[in-house]
Amino acid sequence: MAIELDAAKAIYRQAVDPSASDSEGSAWWHEVAGELRSVVAARSLDDAAEVIQWWHHDWTAVSDTPRGAAKRIREAARAMRLNG
């Protein structure tokens, strides 16, 4: 599934951080989009979680886990694909 930058922003905001804004910068958003593509394309939820495991500090700060976020990312991407 090809995920364009605007779609990646929408998925990230829905699944991870609704307050993320364009002020994060283009380079940051392109990096996030690449990781989201890898999460969505992963063979399993555990593989998807490994892609974003390095965000560990952020997960613990909000009582979240990479697996939980990977699940939400994949669900948001599927919903966008089904809805348009």
Biopython code that builds the backbone (N, CA, C, O; Angstrom):
import numpy as np
from Bio.PDB.StructureBuilder import StructureBuilder

atoms = [
    (1, "MET", "N", (0.846, -1.178, 0.000)),
    (1, "MET", "CA", (0.000, 0.000, 0.000)),
    (1, "MET", "C", (0.889, 1.239, 0.000)),
    (1, "MET", "O", (1.673, 1.448, 0.927)),
    (2, "ALA", "N", (0.769, 2.038, -1.014)),
    (2, "ALA", "CA", (1.515, 3.291, -1.089)),
    (2, "ALA", "C", (0.819, 4.317, -0.196)),
    (2, "ALA", "O", (-0.394, 4.512, -0.279)),
    (3, "ILE", "N", (1.591, 4.952, 0.637)),
    (3, "ILE", "CA", (1.029, 5.965, 1.538)),
    (3, "ILE", "C", (1.677, 7.298, 1.210)),
    (3, "ILE", "O", (2.877, 7.486, 1.411)),
    (4, "GLU", "N", (0.882, 8.206, 0.709)),
    (4, "GLU", "CA", (1.359, 9.553, 0.408)),
    (4, "GLU", "C", (1.592, 10.315, 1.712)),
    (4, "GLU", "O", (1.107, 9.911, 2.768)),
    (5, "LEU", "N", (2.328, 11.405, 1.632)),
    (5, "LEU", "CA", (2.685, 12.172, 2.825)),
    (5, "LEU", "C", (1.453, 12.668, 3.578)),
    (5, "LEU", "O", (1.403, 12.558, 4.803)),
    (6, "ASP", "N", (0.469, 13.205, 2.882)),
    (6, "ASP", "CA", (-0.733, 13.693, 3.566)),
    (6, "ASP", "C", (-1.471, 12.562, 4.274)),
    (6, "ASP", "O", (-1.987, 12.748, 5.376)),
    (7, "ALA", "N", (-1.522, 11.394, 3.644)),
    (7, "ALA", "CA", (-2.160, 10.234, 4.275)),
    (7, "ALA", "C", (-1.361, 9.796, 5.496)),
    (7, "ALA", "O", (-1.941, 9.441, 6.522)),
    (8, "ALA", "N", (-0.037, 9.819, 5.394)),
    (8, "ALA", "CA", (0.810, 9.451, 6.531)),
    (8, "ALA", "C", (0.573, 10.388, 7.707)),
    (8, "ALA", "O", (0.511, 9.950, 8.856)),
    (9, "LYS", "N", (0.445, 11.663, 7.421)),
    (9, "LYS", "CA", (0.164, 12.625, 8.489)),
    (9, "LYS", "C", (-1.173, 12.305, 9.154)),
    (9, "LYS", "O", (-1.281, 12.338, 10.380)),
    (10, "ALA", "N", (-2.175, 12.001, 8.362)),
    (10, "ALA", "CA", (-3.499, 11.684, 8.907)),
    (10, "ALA", "C", (-3.456, 10.412, 9.743)),
    (10, "ALA", "O", (-4.050, 10.356, 10.819)),
    (11, "ILE", "N", (-2.763, 9.399, 9.257)),
    (11, "ILE", "CA", (-2.642, 8.139, 10.005)),
    (11, "ILE", "C", (-1.919, 8.381, 11.318)),
    (11, "ILE", "O", (-2.369, 7.917, 12.366)),
    (12, "TYR", "N", (-0.800, 9.102, 11.278)),
    (12, "TYR", "CA", (-0.022, 9.373, 12.488)),
    (12, "TYR", "C", (-0.857, 10.141, 13.505)),
    (12, "TYR", "O", (-0.852, 9.828, 14.695)),
    (13, "ARG", "N", (-1.566, 11.141, 13.023)),
    (13, "ARG", "CA", (-2.391, 11.947, 13.934)),
    (13, "ARG", "C", (-3.520, 11.128, 14.538)),
    (13, "ARG", "O", (-3.865, 11.316, 15.704)),
    (14, "GLN", "N", (-4.092, 10.232, 13.768)),
    (14, "GLN", "CA", (-5.185, 9.409, 14.281)),
    (14, "GLN", "C", (-4.682, 8.335, 15.236)),
    (14, "GLN", "O", (-5.302, 8.076, 16.268)),
    (15, "ALA", "N", (-3.573, 7.717, 14.897)),
    (15, "ALA", "CA", (-3.114, 6.555, 15.648)),
    (15, "ALA", "C", (-2.109, 6.848, 16.756)),
    (15, "ALA", "O", (-2.006, 6.084, 17.716)),
    (16, "VAL", "N", (-1.366, 7.953, 16.632)),
    (16, "VAL", "CA", (-0.269, 8.180, 17.578)),
    (16, "VAL", "C", (-0.400, 9.499, 18.327)),
    (16, "VAL", "O", (-0.459, 9.508, 19.557)),
    (17, "ASP", "N", (-0.448, 10.607, 17.605)),
    (17, "ASP", "CA", (-0.407, 11.914, 18.264)),
    (17, "ASP", "C", (-1.249, 12.936, 17.515)),
    (17, "ASP", "O", (-0.806, 13.497, 16.513)),
    (18, "PRO", "N", (-2.461, 13.177, 17.999)),
    (18, "PRO", "CA", (-3.333, 14.132, 17.316)),
    (18, "PRO", "C", (-2.798, 15.563, 17.294)),
    (18, "PRO", "O", (-3.252, 16.388, 16.501)),
    (19, "SER", "N", (-1.849, 15.851, 18.151)),
    (19, "SER", "CA", (-1.337, 17.224, 18.209)),
    (19, "SER", "C", (-0.138, 17.451, 17.286)),
    (19, "SER", "O", (0.372, 18.569, 17.212)),
    (20, "ALA", "N", (0.320, 16.417, 16.583)),
    (20, "ALA", "CA", (1.458, 16.586, 15.666)),
    (20, "ALA", "C", (1.053, 17.542, 14.547)),
    (20, "ALA", "O", (0.001, 17.389, 13.927)),
    (21, "SER", "N", (1.901, 18.520, 14.308)),
    (21, "SER", "CA", (1.544, 19.541, 13.321)),
    (21, "SER", "C", (2.597, 19.609, 12.218)),
    (21, "SER", "O", (3.663, 18.999, 12.305)),
    (22, "ASP", "N", (2.264, 20.364, 11.187)),
    (22, "ASP", "CA", (3.202, 20.548, 10.088)),
    (22, "ASP", "C", (4.462, 21.281, 10.543)),
    (22, "ASP", "O", (5.479, 21.250, 9.849)),
    (23, "SER", "N", (4.406, 21.932, 11.688)),
    (23, "SER", "CA", (5.574, 22.640, 12.200)),
    (23, "SER", "C", (6.687, 21.673, 12.625)),
    (23, "SER", "O", (7.798, 22.107, 12.928)),
    (24, "GLU", "N", (6.397, 20.383, 12.649)),
    (24, "GLU", "CA", (7.442, 19.390, 12.951)),
    (24, "GLU", "C", (8.530, 19.428, 11.888)),
    (24, "GLU", "O", (9.671, 19.043, 12.143)),
    (25, "GLY", "N", (8.178, 19.887, 10.714)),
    (25, "GLY", "CA", (9.157, 20.013, 9.635)),
    (25, "GLY", "C", (9.050, 18.895, 8.613)),
    (25, "GLY", "O", (8.634, 17.778, 8.921)),
    (26, "SER", "N", (9.425, 19.219, 7.420)),
    (26, "SER", "CA", (9.310, 18.300, 6.293)),
    (26, "SER", "C", (10.156, 17.036, 6.484)),
    (26, "SER", "O", (9.682, 15.929, 6.232)),
    (27, "ALA", "N", (11.386, 17.197, 6.922)),
    (27, "ALA", "CA", (12.268, 16.038, 7.091)),
    (27, "ALA", "C", (11.697, 15.064, 8.111)),
    (27, "ALA", "O", (11.732, 13.851, 7.903)),
    (28, "TRP", "N", (11.175, 15.587, 9.206)),
    (28, "TRP", "CA", (10.591, 14.738, 10.247)),
    (28, "TRP", "C", (9.390, 13.977, 9.700)),
    (28, "TRP", "O", (9.256, 12.773, 9.916)),
    (29, "TRP", "N", (8.523, 14.688, 8.994)),
    (29, "TRP", "CA", (7.334, 14.039, 8.442)),
    (29, "TRP", "C", (7.704, 12.985, 7.407)),
    (29, "TRP", "O", (7.055, 11.941, 7.350)),
    (30, "HIS", "N", (8.710, 13.216, 6.602)),
    (30, "HIS", "CA", (9.118, 12.215, 5.615)),
    (30, "HIS", "C", (9.681, 10.973, 6.308)),
    (30, "HIS", "O", (9.453, 9.851, 5.854)),
    (31, "GLU", "N", (10.406, 11.167, 7.391)),
    (31, "GLU", "CA", (10.917, 10.031, 8.156)),
    (31, "GLU", "C", (9.768, 9.245, 8.781)),
    (31, "GLU", "O", (9.746, 8.015, 8.731)),
    (32, "VAL", "N", (8.823, 9.958, 9.364)),
    (32, "VAL", "CA", (7.649, 9.309, 9.953)),
    (32, "VAL", "C", (6.876, 8.546, 8.881)),
    (32, "VAL", "O", (6.467, 7.408, 9.108)),
    (33, "ALA", "N", (6.673, 9.155, 7.726)),
    (33, "ALA", "CA", (5.941, 8.500, 6.643)),
    (33, "ALA", "C", (6.629, 7.198, 6.228)),
    (33, "ALA", "O", (5.962, 6.194, 5.980)),
    (34, "GLY", "N", (7.944, 7.215, 6.154)),
    (34, "GLY", "CA", (8.680, 6.004, 5.811)),
    (34, "GLY", "C", (8.478, 4.902, 6.835)),
    (34, "GLY", "O", (8.308, 3.736, 6.480)),
    (35, "GLU", "N", (8.497, 5.276, 8.109)),
    (35, "GLU", "CA", (8.277, 4.288, 9.153)),
    (35, "GLU", "C", (6.845, 3.766, 9.121)),
    (35, "GLU", "O", (6.615, 2.573, 9.320)),
    (36, "LEU", "N", (5.883, 4.648, 8.871)),
    (36, "LEU", "CA", (4.496, 4.206, 8.786)),
    (36, "LEU", "C", (4.317, 3.222, 7.637)),
    (36, "LEU", "O", (3.609, 2.225, 7.778)),
    (37, "ARG", "N", (4.949, 3.492, 6.511)),
    (37, "ARG", "CA", (4.885, 2.558, 5.378)),
    (37, "ARG", "C", (5.425, 1.190, 5.788)),
    (37, "ARG", "O", (4.857, 0.159, 5.427)),
    (38, "SER", "N", (6.512, 1.187, 6.535)),
    (38, "SER", "CA", (7.100, -0.078, 6.989)),
    (38, "SER", "C", (6.184, -0.789, 7.977)),
    (38, "SER", "O", (6.062, -2.014, 7.935)),
    (39, "VAL", "N", (5.543, -0.045, 8.858)),
    (39, "VAL", "CA", (4.607, -0.633, 9.815)),
    (39, "VAL", "C", (3.443, -1.282, 9.078)),
    (39, "VAL", "O", (3.069, -2.416, 9.376)),
    (40, "VAL", "N", (2.879, -0.573, 8.127)),
    (40, "VAL", "CA", (1.735, -1.086, 7.384)),
    (40, "VAL", "C", (2.126, -2.310, 6.557)),
    (40, "VAL", "O", (1.347, -3.256, 6.439)),
    (41, "ALA", "N", (3.314, -2.294, 5.994)),
    (41, "ALA", "CA", (3.755, -3.385, 5.126)),
    (41, "ALA", "C", (4.284, -4.603, 5.887)),
    (41, "ALA", "O", (4.494, -5.657, 5.287)),
    (42, "ALA", "N", (4.498, -4.475, 7.171)),
    (42, "ALA", "CA", (5.072, -5.577, 7.957)),
    (42, "ALA", "C", (4.183, -6.815, 7.889)),
    (42, "ALA", "O", (2.959, -6.719, 7.790)),
    (43, "ARG", "N", (4.823, -7.969, 7.943)),
    (43, "ARG", "CA", (4.099, -9.240, 7.836)),
    (43, "ARG", "C", (3.206, -9.526, 9.032)),
    (43, "ARG", "O", (2.183, -10.196, 8.891)),
    (44, "SER", "N", (3.572, -9.035, 10.197)),
    (44, "SER", "CA", (2.792, -9.311, 11.404)),
    (44, "SER", "C", (2.786, -8.073, 12.295)),
    (44, "SER", "O", (3.557, -7.135, 12.093)),
    (45, "LEU", "N", (1.915, -8.093, 13.265)),
    (45, "LEU", "CA", (1.858, -6.984, 14.216)),
    (45, "LEU", "C", (3.156, -6.888, 15.011)),
    (45, "LEU", "O", (3.634, -5.787, 15.284)),
    (46, "ASP", "N", (3.728, -8.025, 15.382)),
    (46, "ASP", "CA", (5.001, -7.998, 16.110)),
    (46, "ASP", "C", (6.122, -7.400, 15.253)),
    (46, "ASP", "O", (6.931, -6.619, 15.753)),
    (47, "ASP", "N", (6.174, -7.760, 13.971)),
    (47, "ASP", "CA", (7.167, -7.174, 13.070)),
    (47, "ASP", "C", (6.940, -5.668, 12.931)),
    (47, "ASP", "O", (7.892, -4.888, 12.887)),
    (48, "ALA", "N", (5.666, -5.270, 12.863)),
    (48, "ALA", "CA", (5.339, -3.850, 12.757)),
    (48, "ALA", "C", (5.801, -3.094, 13.995)),
    (48, "ALA", "O", (6.321, -1.983, 13.896)),
    (49, "ALA", "N", (5.610, -3.698, 15.153)),
    (49, "ALA", "CA", (6.027, -3.058, 16.406)),
    (49, "ALA", "C", (7.539, -2.882, 16.457)),
    (49, "ALA", "O", (8.031, -1.890, 16.995)),
    (50, "GLU", "N", (8.279, -3.840, 15.900)),
    (50, "GLU", "CA", (9.739, -3.733, 15.891)),
    (50, "GLU", "C", (10.213, -2.522, 15.095)),
    (50, "GLU", "O", (11.240, -1.927, 15.424)),
    (51, "VAL", "N", (9.470, -2.152, 14.049)),
    (51, "VAL", "CA", (9.848, -1.003, 13.225)),
    (51, "VAL", "C", (9.906, 0.258, 14.067)),
    (51, "VAL", "O", (10.785, 1.100, 13.880)),
    (52, "ILE", "N", (8.971, 0.385, 14.991)),
    (52, "ILE", "CA", (8.869, 1.621, 15.775)),
    (52, "ILE", "C", (9.295, 1.445, 17.230)),
    (52, "ILE", "O", (9.039, 2.314, 18.063)),
    (53, "GLN", "N", (9.933, 0.339, 17.531)),
    (53, "GLN", "CA", (10.386, 0.064, 18.896)),
    (53, "GLN", "C", (11.292, 1.176, 19.431)),
    (53, "GLN", "O", (11.274, 1.465, 20.628)),
    (54, "TRP", "N", (12.079, 1.795, 18.562)),
    (54, "TRP", "CA", (13.036, 2.818, 19.015)),
    (54, "TRP", "C", (12.335, 4.028, 19.619)),
    (54, "TRP", "O", (12.974, 4.831, 20.300)),
    (55, "TRP", "N", (11.030, 4.174, 19.383)),
    (55, "TRP", "CA", (10.273, 5.264, 19.998)),
    (55, "TRP", "C", (9.976, 4.962, 21.473)),
    (55, "TRP", "O", (9.151, 5.641, 22.084)),
    (56, "HIS", "N", (10.636, 3.957, 22.045)),
    (56, "HIS", "CA", (10.312, 3.428, 23.371)),
    (56, "HIS", "C", (10.085, 4.521, 24.421)),
    (56, "HIS", "O", (9.112, 4.453, 25.172)),
    (57, "HIS", "N", (10.941, 5.497, 24.485)),
    (57, "HIS", "CA", (10.782, 6.545, 25.495)),
    (57, "HIS", "C", (9.433, 7.242, 25.346)),
    (57, "HIS", "O", (8.750, 7.507, 26.336)),
    (58, "ASP", "N", (9.061, 7.532, 24.121)),
    (58, "ASP", "CA", (7.777, 8.187, 23.897)),
    (58, "ASP", "C", (6.610, 7.309, 24.344)),
    (58, "ASP", "O", (5.637, 7.814, 24.904)),
    (59, "TRP", "N", (6.697, 6.021, 24.106)),
    (59, "TRP", "CA", (5.600, 5.120, 24.494)),
    (59, "TRP", "C", (5.435, 5.121, 26.010)),
    (59, "TRP", "O", (4.318, 5.234, 26.515)),
    (60, "THR", "N", (6.546, 4.994, 26.737)),
    (60, "THR", "CA", (6.434, 4.913, 28.186)),
    (60, "THR", "C", (5.936, 6.226, 28.773)),
    (60, "THR", "O", (5.292, 6.232, 29.822)),
    (61, "ALA", "N", (6.228, 7.333, 28.108)),
    (61, "ALA", "CA", (5.775, 8.634, 28.602)),
    (61, "ALA", "C", (4.261, 8.768, 28.530)),
    (61, "ALA", "O", (3.667, 9.522, 29.301)),
    (62, "VAL", "N", (3.636, 8.046, 27.615)),
    (62, "VAL", "CA", (2.178, 8.136, 27.479)),
    (62, "VAL", "C", (1.497, 6.800, 27.793)),
    (62, "VAL", "O", (0.359, 6.568, 27.386)),
    (63, "SER", "N", (2.201, 5.928, 28.518)),
    (63, "SER", "CA", (1.677, 4.613, 28.898)),
    (63, "SER", "C", (1.174, 3.834, 27.691)),
    (63, "SER", "O", (0.078, 3.275, 27.714)),
    (64, "ASP", "N", (1.969, 3.803, 26.656)),
    (64, "ASP", "CA", (1.629, 3.117, 25.419)),
    (64, "ASP", "C", (2.720, 2.097, 25.127)),
    (64, "ASP", "O", (3.725, 2.036, 25.836)),
    (65, "THR", "N", (2.526, 1.313, 24.103)),
    (65, "THR", "CA", (3.523, 0.335, 23.677)),
    (65, "THR", "C", (3.690, 0.419, 22.168)),
    (65, "THR", "O", (2.786, 0.875, 21.468)),
    (66, "PRO", "N", (4.844, -0.017, 21.659)),
    (66, "PRO", "CA", (5.018, -0.040, 20.210)),
    (66, "PRO", "C", (3.969, -0.933, 19.537)),
    (66, "PRO", "O", (3.481, -0.611, 18.454)),
    (67, "ARG", "N", (3.626, -2.047, 20.178)),
    (67, "ARG", "CA", (2.631, -2.954, 19.600)),
    (67, "ARG", "C", (1.261, -2.283, 19.523)),
    (67, "ARG", "O", (0.564, -2.404, 18.516)),
    (68, "GLY", "N", (0.882, -1.586, 20.573)),
    (68, "GLY", "CA", (-0.404, -0.884, 20.565)),
    (68, "GLY", "C", (-0.451, 0.180, 19.478)),
    (68, "GLY", "O", (-1.446, 0.312, 18.765)),
    (69, "ALA", "N", (0.625, 0.929, 19.360)),
    (69, "ALA", "CA", (0.675, 1.967, 18.326)),
    (69, "ALA", "C", (0.697, 1.349, 16.934)),
    (69, "ALA", "O", (0.036, 1.849, 16.024)),
    (70, "ALA", "N", (1.450, 0.266, 16.759)),
    (70, "ALA", "CA", (1.499, -0.400, 15.454)),
    (70, "ALA", "C", (0.117, -0.889, 15.058)),
    (70, "ALA", "O", (-0.274, -0.788, 13.895)),
    (71, "LYS", "N", (-0.615, -1.412, 16.014)),
    (71, "LYS", "CA", (-1.982, -1.884, 15.738)),
    (71, "LYS", "C", (-2.865, -0.722, 15.276)),
    (71, "LYS", "O", (-3.598, -0.847, 14.295)),
    (72, "ARG", "N", (-2.793, 0.391, 15.975)),
    (72, "ARG", "CA", (-3.608, 1.555, 15.599)),
    (72, "ARG", "C", (-3.203, 2.104, 14.235)),
    (72, "ARG", "O", (-4.061, 2.496, 13.443)),
    (73, "ILE", "N", (-1.902, 2.136, 13.958)),
    (73, "ILE", "CA", (-1.407, 2.626, 12.667)),
    (73, "ILE", "C", (-1.951, 1.750, 11.545)),
    (73, "ILE", "O", (-2.458, 2.253, 10.543)),
    (74, "ARG", "N", (-1.842, 0.438, 11.721)),
    (74, "ARG", "CA", (-2.314, -0.480, 10.685)),
    (74, "ARG", "C", (-3.827, -0.374, 10.503)),
    (74, "ARG", "O", (-4.318, -0.427, 9.375)),
    (75, "GLU", "N", (-4.557, -0.226, 11.586)),
    (75, "GLU", "CA", (-6.013, -0.070, 11.495)),
    (75, "GLU", "C", (-6.388, 1.224, 10.803)),
    (75, "GLU", "O", (-7.296, 1.240, 9.971)),
    (76, "ALA", "N", (-5.699, 2.321, 11.136)),
    (76, "ALA", "CA", (-5.982, 3.604, 10.512)),
    (76, "ALA", "C", (-5.678, 3.558, 9.007)),
    (76, "ALA", "O", (-6.427, 4.103, 8.196)),
    (77, "ALA", "N", (-4.580, 2.907, 8.654)),
    (77, "ALA", "CA", (-4.226, 2.796, 7.233)),
    (77, "ALA", "C", (-5.265, 1.962, 6.488)),
    (77, "ALA", "O", (-5.645, 2.306, 5.369)),
    (78, "ARG", "N", (-5.725, 0.877, 7.092)),
    (78, "ARG", "CA", (-6.756, 0.053, 6.453)),
    (78, "ARG", "C", (-8.042, 0.838, 6.294)),
    (78, "ARG", "O", (-8.690, 0.760, 5.251)),
    (79, "ALA", "N", (-8.416, 1.587, 7.304)),
    (79, "ALA", "CA", (-9.652, 2.371, 7.239)),
    (79, "ALA", "C", (-9.575, 3.420, 6.118)),
    (79, "ALA", "O", (-10.553, 3.650, 5.406)),
    (80, "MET", "N", (-8.430, 4.034, 5.977)),
    (80, "MET", "CA", (-8.271, 5.039, 4.905)),
    (80, "MET", "C", (-8.346, 4.369, 3.540)),
    (80, "MET", "O", (-8.904, 4.934, 2.599)),
    (81, "ARG", "N", (-7.796, 3.192, 3.429)),
    (81, "ARG", "CA", (-7.812, 2.462, 2.157)),
    (81, "ARG", "C", (-9.236, 2.060, 1.795)),
    (81, "ARG", "O", (-9.625, 2.137, 0.630)),
    (82, "LEU", "N", (-10.009, 1.636, 2.778)),
    (82, "LEU", "CA", (-11.374, 1.213, 2.534)),
    (82, "LEU", "C", (-12.300, 2.397, 2.261)),
    (82, "LEU", "O", (-13.289, 2.279, 1.538)),
    (83, "ASN", "N", (-11.956, 3.533, 2.853)),
    (83, "ASN", "CA", (-12.826, 4.691, 2.721)),
    (83, "ASN", "C", (-12.388, 5.637, 1.621)),
    (83, "ASN", "O", (-13.011, 6.684, 1.444)),
    (84, "GLY", "N", (-11.389, 5.330, 0.908)),
    (84, "GLY", "CA", (-11.026, 6.253, -0.147)),
    (84, "GLY", "C", (-9.698, 6.035, -0.699)),
    (84, "GLY", "O", (-9.279, 6.759, -1.602)),
]
sb = StructureBuilder()
sb.init_structure("model")
sb.init_model(0)
sb.init_chain("A")
sb.init_seg("    ")
for serial, (resi, resn, name, xyz) in enumerate(atoms, 1):
    if name == "N":
        sb.init_residue(resn, " ", resi, " ")
    sb.init_atom(name, np.array(xyz, "f"), 0.0, 1.0, " ", f" {name:<3s}", serial, name[0])
structure = sb.get_structure()
